[in-house]
Amino acid sequence: MQPNLTMHSINPNLGQEHAMRRRPACAAQAMASDSVESLDLLRGQKTVEIRHNGAVYRLQATRLGKLILTK
């Protein structure tokens, strides 16, 4: 069974203050402040399900170290 991940289980510090935070001025700042390590998402598993807007996506790590996201 795949773990049930939410943004709060990935990063428990996300909350209302995160939602109200101003957007960074450039994309580089956005990536630096809102990035998540793939190891944190996968937690030692090869695949993980991600629920987004009522749909379920599957994030999979390949043997070559690439990531595949499918719906």
N, C-alpha and C positions, 0 to 999 in steps of 0.2 A: 504494500500500500504506500502510495506517495504521501509525503508530508503535506499538510495543509498550510501553505505559506500565505501570510498577509504581509503588508509592508511593516506592520508593527512587530511581527515575529522576526523579520529580517533585521530591522533596526527599531528597537523599542523606544528610541528617542524621538521618533517621528510622531507628531501630534498636531494639535491645533497651531502651535507656533510655527511648525514646518509649512502648513498650508497657507499661513498668512505671510510667510517670508516673501520679500520682494524678489523678483527674478533678477539674476545677474545681468550685467550689461552686455556680456559677450558669451559665446558658446564655450570658450575655454574655461571661464569661471563656473559655468553651469556644470560642466563635466567634473571639475575638481571638487565642487561642493556636494554634488548629488550622485557620485559614483558608488557602485557596490561591487565588491570583489565577486567573481564568479564562484570561487570556492565557498564564499558565505551563502550564496544561493543554492549551490548543489550539495553542500555539507557532506561530501564524501560519496554521493550517489552519482550515477551516470546521467540520470534524467530527473526532472522535477516539473510538476504541473504548476502553472501560473494562471490564476483566475483574473480576468480583466474585462470589465464592462459586460458581465454575464457570459463571457465565452471562456473556454479552457484552452490554454496554450501549453505546449510541451517544449521545454528547453532541454537540449541534449548536448552533451560533450562528446566529441568524436575521439577516436584513437590518436588522431593527429593534433589534438588540442584546439580544434575549432568548435564553435558553438552553432547549433541549428535550432531555430525557433519555428515551430509548426503549430497550426491551428487545428 
